Amino acid sequence: MPYVNIKLTGDHEAPSRTQKSEIIAGVTELLSRVLNKNPASTVVIIEEIPMDNYGLGGKSITEVRKTNTK
């Protein structure tokens, strides 16, 4: 049983319900096509991480994005 865990930033950049559905369907189809895995037993989890809980280079993503947009 394949298990795929996708972590994305949440908050205002969170994917829509439609985008999440497309990601789940696309990943399931990819594993079926490339690895011959059964779609019925493929698990795809999408986790949204608040940008203040995700760090890069010693700063939260919130701070990194503020710096990069200036």
Distance bins in CASP14 RR format, pairs under 12 A and 6 or more apart:
PFRMAT RR
TARGET T0000
AUTHOR 0000-0000-0000
RMODE 2
METHOD distances of the structure
MODEL  1
1 28 0 0 0 0 0 1 0 0 0 0 0
1 31 0 0 0 0 0 1 0 0 0 0 0
1 37 0 0 0 0 1 0 0 0 0 0 0
1 38 0 0 0 0 1 0 0 0 0 0 0
1 39 0 0 0 0 0 1 0 0 0 0 0
1 40 0 0 0 0 1 0 0 0 0 0 0
1 41 1 0 1 0 0 0 0 0 0 0 0
1 42 1 0 0 1 0 0 0 0 0 0 0
1 43 1 0 0 1 0 0 0 0 0 0 0
1 44 0 0 0 0 0 1 0 0 0 0 0
2 27 0 0 0 0 1 0 0 0 0 0 0
2 28 0 0 0 0 1 0 0 0 0 0 0
2 30 0 0 0 0 0 1 0 0 0 0 0
2 31 1 0 1 0 0 0 0 0 0 0 0
2 32 0 0 0 0 1 0 0 0 0 0 0
2 34 0 0 0 0 0 1 0 0 0 0 0
2 35 1 0 0 1 0 0 0 0 0 0 0
2 36 0 0 0 0 0 1 0 0 0 0 0
2 37 1 0 1 0 0 0 0 0 0 0 0
2 38 0 0 0 0 1 0 0 0 0 0 0
2 39 0 0 0 0 1 0 0 0 0 0 0
2 40 0 0 0 0 0 1 0 0 0 0 0
2 41 1 0 0 1 0 0 0 0 0 0 0
2 42 1 0 1 0 0 0 0 0 0 0 0
2 43 1 0 0 1 0 0 0 0 0 0 0
2 44 0 0 0 0 1 0 0 0 0 0 0
2 45 0 0 0 0 0 1 0 0 0 0 0
3 27 0 0 0 0 0 1 0 0 0 0 0
3 28 0 0 0 0 0 1 0 0 0 0 0
3 31 0 0 0 0 0 1 0 0 0 0 0
3 37 0 0 0 0 0 1 0 0 0 0 0
3 41 0 0 0 0 1 0 0 0 0 0 0
3 42 0 0 0 0 1 0 0 0 0 0 0
3 43 1 0 1 0 0 0 0 0 0 0 0
3 44 0 0 0 0 1 0 0 0 0 0 0
3 45 1 0 0 1 0 0 0 0 0 0 0
4 23 0 0 0 0 1 0 0 0 0 0 0
4 24 0 0 0 0 1 0 0 0 0 0 0
4 26 0 0 0 0 0 1 0 0 0 0 0
4 27 1 0 1 0 0 0 0 0 0 0 0
4 28 0 0 0 0 1 0 0 0 0 0 0
4 29 0 0 0 0 0 1 0 0 0 0 0
4 30 0 0 0 0 1 0 0 0 0 0 0
4 31 1 0 0 1 0 0 0 0 0 0 0
4 35 0 0 0 0 0 1 0 0 0 0 0
4 37 0 0 0 0 0 1 0 0 0 0 0
4 42 1 0 0 1 0 0 0 0 0 0 0
4 43 1 0 0 1 0 0 0 0 0 0 0
4 44 1 0 1 0 0 0 0 0 0 0 0
4 45 1 0 0 1 0 0 0 0 0 0 0
4 46 0 0 0 0 1 0 0 0 0 0 0
4 47 0 0 0 0 0 1 0 0 0 0 0
5 23 0 0 0 0 0 1 0 0 0 0 0
5 27 0 0 0 0 0 1 0 0 0 0 0
5 43 0 0 0 0 1 0 0 0 0 0 0
5 44 0 0 0 0 1 0 0 0 0 0 0
5 45 1 0 1 0 0 0 0 0 0 0 0
5 46 0 0 0 0 1 0 0 0 0 0 0
5 47 1 0 0 1 0 0 0 0 0 0 0
5 49 0 0 0 0 0 1 0 0 0 0 0
6 15 0 0 0 0 1 0 0 0 0 0 0
6 19 0 0 0 0 0 1 0 0 0 0 0
6 20 0 0 0 0 1 0 0 0 0 0 0
6 23 1 0 0 1 0 0 0 0 0 0 0
6 24 0 0 0 0 1 0 0 0 0 0 0
6 26 0 0 0 0 0 1 0 0 0 0 0
6 27 1 0 0 1 0 0 0 0 0 0 0
6 28 0 0 0 0 0 1 0 0 0 0 0
6 43 0 0 0 0 0 1 0 0 0 0 0
6 44 1 0 0 1 0 0 0 0 0 0 0
6 45 1 0 0 1 0 0 0 0 0 0 0
6 46 1 0 1 0 0 0 0 0 0 0 0
6 47 1 0 0 1 0 0 0 0 0 0 0
6 48 0 0 0 0 1 0 0 0 0 0 0
6 49 0 0 0 0 0 1 0 0 0 0 0
7 14 0 0 0 0 0 1 0 0 0 0 0
7 15 0 0 0 0 0 1 0 0 0 0 0
7 23 0 0 0 0 0 1 0 0 0 0 0
7 45 0 0 0 0 1 0 0 0 0 0 0
7 46 1 0 0 1 0 0 0 0 0 0 0
7 47 1 0 1 0 0 0 0 0 0 0 0
7 48 1 0 0 1 0 0 0 0 0 0 0
7 49 1 0 1 0 0 0 0 0 0 0 0
7 50 0 0 0 0 0 1 0 0 0 0 0
7 53 0 0 0 0 0 1 0 0 0 0 0
7 54 0 0 0 0 1 0 0 0 0 0 0
7 61 0 0 0 0 0 1 0 0 0 0 0
8 14 1 0 0 1 0 0 0 0 0 0 0
8 15 1 0 0 1 0 0 0 0 0 0 0
8 16 0 0 0 0 0 1 0 0 0 0 0
8 19 0 0 0 0 1 0 0 0 0 0 0
8 20 0 0 0 0 1 0 0 0 0 0 0
8 23 0 0 0 0 1 0 0 0 0 0 0
8 45 0 0 0 0 0 1 0 0 0 0 0
8 46 1 0 0 1 0 0 0 0 0 0 0
8 47 1 0 0 1 0 0 0 0 0 0 0
8 48 1 0 1 0 0 0 0 0 0 0 0
8 49 1 0 0 1 0 0 0 0 0 0 0
8 50 0 0 0 0 0 1 0 0 0 0 0
8 51 0 0 0 0 0 1 0 0 0 0 0
8 54 0 0 0 0 1 0 0 0 0 0 0
8 61 0 0 0 0 0 1 0 0 0 0 0
9 15 0 0 0 0 1 0 0 0 0 0 0
9 46 0 0 0 0 0 1 0 0 0 0 0
9 47 0 0 0 0 0 1 0 0 0 0 0
9 48 1 0 0 1 0 0 0 0 0 0 0
9 49 1 0 1 0 0 0 0 0 0 0 0
9 50 1 0 0 1 0 0 0 0 0 0 0
9 51 1 0 1 0 0 0 0 0 0 0 0
9 52 0 0 0 0 0 1 0 0 0 0 0
9 53 0 0 0 0 1 0 0 0 0 0 0
9 54 1 0 0 1 0 0 0 0 0 0 0
9 55 0 0 0 0 0 1 0 0 0 0 0
9 56 0 0 0 0 0 1 0 0 0 0 0
9 60 0 0 0 0 0 1 0 0 0 0 0
9 61 1 0 0 1 0 0 0 0 0 0 0
9 62 0 0 0 0 1 0 0 0 0 0 0
9 64 0 0 0 0 0 1 0 0 0 0 0
9 65 0 0 0 0 1 0 0 0 0 0 0
10 16 0 0 0 0 0 1 0 0 0 0 0
10 19 0 0 0 0 0 1 0 0 0 0 0
10 20 0 0 0 0 0 1 0 0 0 0 0
10 46 0 0 0 0 0 1 0 0 0 0 0
10 47 0 0 0 0 1 0 0 0 0 0 0
10 48 1 0 1 0 0 0 0 0 0 0 0
10 49 1 0 0 1 0 0 0 0 0 0 0
10 50 1 0 0 1 0 0 0 0 0 0 0
10 51 1 0 0 1 0 0 0 0 0 0 0
10 52 0 0 0 0 0 1 0 0 0 0 0
10 53 0 0 0 0 1 0 0 0 0 0 0
10 54 0 0 0 0 1 0 0 0 0 0 0
10 61 0 0 0 0 1 0 0 0 0 0 0
10 62 0 0 0 0 0 1 0 0 0 0 0
10 65 0 0 0 0 0 1 0 0 0 0 0
11 48 0 0 0 0 1 0 0 0 0 0 0
11 49 0 0 0 0 1 0 0 0 0 0 0
11 50 1 0 1 0 0 0 0 0 0 0 0
11 51 1 0 1 0 0 0 0 0 0 0 0
11 52 0 0 0 0 1 0 0 0 0 0 0
11 53 0 0 0 0 1 0 0 0 0 0 0
11 54 0 0 0 0 1 0 0 0 0 0 0
11 60 0 0 0 0 0 1 0 0 0 0 0
11 61 0 0 0 0 1 0 0 0 0 0 0
11 62 0 0 0 0 1 0 0 0 0 0 0
11 65 0 0 0 0 0 1 0 0 0 0 0
12 48 0 0 0 0 0 1 0 0 0 0 0
12 50 0 0 0 0 0 1 0 0 0 0 0
12 51 0 0 0 0 1 0 0 0 0 0 0
12 61 0 0 0 0 0 1 0 0 0 0 0
12 62 0 0 0 0 0 1 0 0 0 0 0
12 65 0 0 0 0 0 1 0 0 0 0 0
13 19 0 0 0 0 0 1 0 0 0 0 0
13 48 0 0 0 0 1 0 0 0 0 0 0
13 49 0 0 0 0 0 1 0 0 0 0 0
13 50 0 0 0 0 0 1 0 0 0 0 0
13 51 1 0 0 1 0 0 0 0 0 0 0
13 54 0 0 0 0 0 1 0 0 0 0 0
13 61 0 0 0 0 1 0 0 0 0 0 0
13 62 0 0 0 0 0 1 0 0 0 0 0
13 65 0 0 0 0 1 0 0 0 0 0 0
14 20 0 0 0 0 1 0 0 0 0 0 0
14 46 0 0 0 0 1 0 0 0 0 0 0
14 47 0 0 0 0 0 1 0 0 0 0 0
14 48 1 0 1 0 0 0 0 0 0 0 0
14 49 0 0 0 0 1 0 0 0 0 0 0
14 50 0 0 0 0 1 0 0 0 0 0 0
14 51 0 0 0 0 1 0 0 0 0 0 0
15 21 0 0 0 0 1 0 0 0 0 0 0
15 22 0 0 0 0 1 0 0 0 0 0 0
15 23 1 0 0 1 0 0 0 0 0 0 0
15 24 0 0 0 0 0 1 0 0 0 0 0
15 46 1 0 0 1 0 0 0 0 0 0 0
15 47 0 0 0 0 0 1 0 0 0 0 0
15 48 1 0 0 1 0 0 0 0 0 0 0
16 22 0 0 0 0 1 0 0 0 0 0 0
16 23 0 0 0 0 0 1 0 0 0 0 0
16 46 0 0 0 0 0 1 0 0 0 0 0
16 48 0 0 0 0 0 1 0 0 0 0 0
17 23 0 0 0 0 0 1 0 0 0 0 0
17 24 0 0 0 0 0 1 0 0 0 0 0
17 46 0 0 0 0 0 1 0 0 0 0 0
17 48 0 0 0 0 0 1 0 0 0 0 0
18 24 0 0 0 0 0 1 0 0 0 0 0
18 25 0 0 0 0 0 1 0 0 0 0 0
19 25 0 0 0 0 0 1 0 0 0 0 0
19 26 0 0 0 0 0 1 0 0 0 0 0
19 46 0 0 0 0 1 0 0 0 0 0 0
19 48 0 0 0 0 0 1 0 0 0 0 0
20 26 0 0 0 0 0 1 0 0 0 0 0
20 27 0 0 0 0 0 1 0 0 0 0 0
20 44 0 0 0 0 1 0 0 0 0 0 0
20 45 0 0 0 0 0 1 0 0 0 0 0
20 46 1 0 1 0 0 0 0 0 0 0 0
20 47 0 0 0 0 0 1 0 0 0 0 0
20 48 0 0 0 0 1 0 0 0 0 0 0
21 27 0 0 0 0 0 1 0 0 0 0 0
21 28 0 0 0 0 0 1 0 0 0 0 0
21 44 0 0 0 0 0 1 0 0 0 0 0
21 46 0 0 0 0 1 0 0 0 0 0 0
22 28 0 0 0 0 0 1 0 0 0 0 0
22 29 0 0 0 0 0 1 0 0 0 0 0
22 44 0 0 0 0 0 1 0 0 0 0 0
22 46 0 0 0 0 0 1 0 0 0 0 0
23 29 0 0 0 0 0 1 0 0 0 0 0
23 30 0 0 0 0 0 1 0 0 0 0 0
23 44 1 0 0 1 0 0 0 0 0 0 0
23 45 0 0 0 0 0 1 0 0 0 0 0
23 46 1 0 0 1 0 0 0 0 0 0 0
23 47 0 0 0 0 0 1 0 0 0 0 0
23 48 0 0 0 0 0 1 0 0 0 0 0
24 30 0 0 0 0 0 1 0 0 0 0 0
24 31 0 0 0 0 0 1 0 0 0 0 0
24 39 0 0 0 0 0 1 0 0 0 0 0
24 42 0 0 0 0 1 0 0 0 0 0 0
24 43 0 0 0 0 1 0 0 0 0 0 0
24 44 1 0 1 0 0 0 0 0 0 0 0
24 45 0 0 0 0 1 0 0 0 0 0 0
24 46 1 0 0 1 0 0 0 0 0 0 0
25 31 0 0 0 0 0 1 0 0 0 0 0
25 32 0 0 0 0 0 1 0 0 0 0 0
25 39 0 0 0 0 1 0 0 0 0 0 0
25 42 0 0 0 0 0 1 0 0 0 0 0
25 44 0 0 0 0 1 0 0 0 0 0 0
25 46 0 0 0 0 0 1 0 0 0 0 0
26 32 0 0 0 0 1 0 0 0 0 0 0
26 33 0 0 0 0 1 0 0 0 0 0 0
26 34 0 0 0 0 0 1 0 0 0 0 0
26 39 0 0 0 0 0 1 0 0 0 0 0
26 42 0 0 0 0 0 1 0 0 0 0 0
26 44 0 0 0 0 1 0 0 0 0 0 0
27 33 0 0 0 0 0 1 0 0 0 0 0
27 34 0 0 0 0 0 1 0 0 0 0 0
27 35 0 0 0 0 0 1 0 0 0 0 0
27 37 0 0 0 0 0 1 0 0 0 0 0
27 39 0 0 0 0 0 1 0 0 0 0 0
27 42 1 0 0 1 0 0 0 0 0 0 0
27 43 0 0 0 0 1 0 0 0 0 0 0
27 44 1 0 1 0 0 0 0 0 0 0 0
27 45 0 0 0 0 0 1 0 0 0 0 0
27 46 0 0 0 0 1 0 0 0 0 0 0
28 34 0 0 0 0 0 1 0 0 0 0 0
28 35 0 0 0 0 0 1 0 0 0 0 0
28 37 0 0 0 0 1 0 0 0 0 0 0
28 38 0 0 0 0 1 0 0 0 0 0 0
28 39 1 0 1 0 0 0 0 0 0 0 0
28 40 0 0 0 0 1 0 0 0 0 0 0
28 41 0 0 0 0 0 1 0 0 0 0 0
28 42 1 0 1 0 0 0 0 0 0 0 0
28 43 0 0 0 0 1 0 0 0 0 0 0
28 44 1 0 0 1 0 0 0 0 0 0 0
29 35 0 0 0 0 0 1 0 0 0 0 0
29 37 0 0 0 0 0 1 0 0 0 0 0
29 39 1 0 0 1 0 0 0 0 0 0 0
29 42 0 0 0 0 1 0 0 0 0 0 0
29 44 0 0 0 0 0 1 0 0 0 0 0
30 36 0 0 0 0 0 1 0 0 0 0 0
30 37 0 0 0 0 1 0 0 0 0 0 0
30 39 0 0 0 0 0 1 0 0 0 0 0
30 42 0 0 0 0 1 0 0 0 0 0 0
30 44 0 0 0 0 0 1 0 0 0 0 0
31 37 1 0 1 0 0 0 0 0 0 0 0
31 38 0 0 0 0 1 0 0 0 0 0 0
31 39 1 0 0 1 0 0 0 0 0 0 0
31 40 0 0 0 0 0 1 0 0 0 0 0
31 41 0 0 0 0 0 1 0 0 0 0 0
31 42 1 0 1 0 0 0 0 0 0 0 0
31 43 0 0 0 0 0 1 0 0 0 0 0
31 44 0 0 0 0 1 0 0 0 0 0 0
32 38 1 0 0 1 0 0 0 0 0 0 0
32 39 1 0 1 0 0 0 0 0 0 0 0
32 40 0 0 0 0 1 0 0 0 0 0 0
32 41 0 0 0 0 0 1 0 0 0 0 0
32 42 1 0 0 1 0 0 0 0 0 0 0
32 44 0 0 0 0 0 1 0 0 0 0 0
33 39 0 0 0 0 1 0 0 0 0 0 0
33 42 0 0 0 0 0 1 0 0 0 0 0
34 42 0 0 0 0 0 1 0 0 0 0 0
35 42 0 0 0 0 1 0 0 0 0 0 0
36 42 0 0 0 0 0 1 0 0 0 0 0
37 43 0 0 0 0 0 1 0 0 0 0 0
37 44 0 0 0 0 0 1 0 0 0 0 0
47 53 0 0 0 0 0 1 0 0 0 0 0
47 54 0 0 0 0 0 1 0 0 0 0 0
48 54 0 0 0 0 0 1 0 0 0 0 0
49 55 0 0 0 0 1 0 0 0 0 0 0
49 56 0 0 0 0 0 1 0 0 0 0 0
49 60 0 0 0 0 0 1 0 0 0 0 0
49 61 0 0 0 0 1 0 0 0 0 0 0
49 62 0 0 0 0 0 1 0 0 0 0 0
50 60 0 0 0 0 1 0 0 0 0 0 0
50 61 0 0 0 0 1 0 0 0 0 0 0
50 62 0 0 0 0 1 0 0 0 0 0 0
51 59 0 0 0 0 0 1 0 0 0 0 0
51 60 1 0 0 1 0 0 0 0 0 0 0
51 61 1 0 1 0 0 0 0 0 0 0 0
51 62 1 0 1 0 0 0 0 0 0 0 0
51 63 0 0 0 0 1 0 0 0 0 0 0
51 64 0 0 0 0 1 0 0 0 0 0 0
51 65 1 0 0 1 0 0 0 0 0 0 0
51 66 0 0 0 0 0 1 0 0 0 0 0
52 59 0 0 0 0 0 1 0 0 0 0 0
52 60 1 0 1 0 0 0 0 0 0 0 0
52 61 1 0 0 1 0 0 0 0 0 0 0
52 62 1 0 1 0 0 0 0 0 0 0 0
52 63 0 0 0 0 1 0 0 0 0 0 0
52 64 0 0 0 0 0 1 0 0 0 0 0
52 65 0 0 0 0 0 1 0 0 0 0 0
52 66 0 0 0 0 0 1 0 0 0 0 0
53 60 1 0 0 1 0 0 0 0 0 0 0
53 61 0 0 0 0 1 0 0 0 0 0 0
53 62 0 0 0 0 1 0 0 0 0 0 0
54 60 1 0 0 1 0 0 0 0 0 0 0
54 61 1 0 1 0 0 0 0 0 0 0 0
54 62 0 0 0 0 1 0 0 0 0 0 0
54 63 0 0 0 0 0 1 0 0 0 0 0
54 64 0 0 0 0 1 0 0 0 0 0 0
54 65 0 0 0 0 0 1 0 0 0 0 0
55 61 1 0 1 0 0 0 0 0 0 0 0
55 62 0 0 0 0 1 0 0 0 0 0 0
55 63 0 0 0 0 1 0 0 0 0 0 0
55 64 1 0 0 1 0 0 0 0 0 0 0
55 65 0 0 0 0 0 1 0 0 0 0 0
56 62 0 0 0 0 0 1 0 0 0 0 0
56 63 0 0 0 0 1 0 0 0 0 0 0
56 64 1 0 1 0 0 0 0 0 0 0 0
56 65 0 0 0 0 1 0 0 0 0 0 0
56 67 0 0 0 0 0 1 0 0 0 0 0
56 68 0 0 0 0 0 1 0 0 0 0 0
57 63 0 0 0 0 1 0 0 0 0 0 0
57 64 1 0 0 1 0 0 0 0 0 0 0
57 67 0 0 0 0 0 1 0 0 0 0 0
58 64 0 0 0 0 1 0 0 0 0 0 0
58 67 0 0 0 0 0 1 0 0 0 0 0
59 65 0 0 0 0 1 0 0 0 0 0 0
59 66 0 0 0 0 1 0 0 0 0 0 0
59 67 1 0 0 1 0 0 0 0 0 0 0
59 68 0 0 0 0 0 1 0 0 0 0 0
60 66 0 0 0 0 1 0 0 0 0 0 0
60 67 0 0 0 0 0 1 0 0 0 0 0
61 67 0 0 0 0 0 1 0 0 0 0 0
61 68 0 0 0 0 1 0 0 0 0 0 0
62 68 0 0 0 0 0 1 0 0 0 0 0
62 69 0 0 0 0 0 1 0 0 0 0 0
63 69 0 0 0 0 0 1 0 0 0 0 0
63 70 0 0 0 0 0 1 0 0 0 0 0
64 70 0 0 0 0 0 1 0 0 0 0 0
END
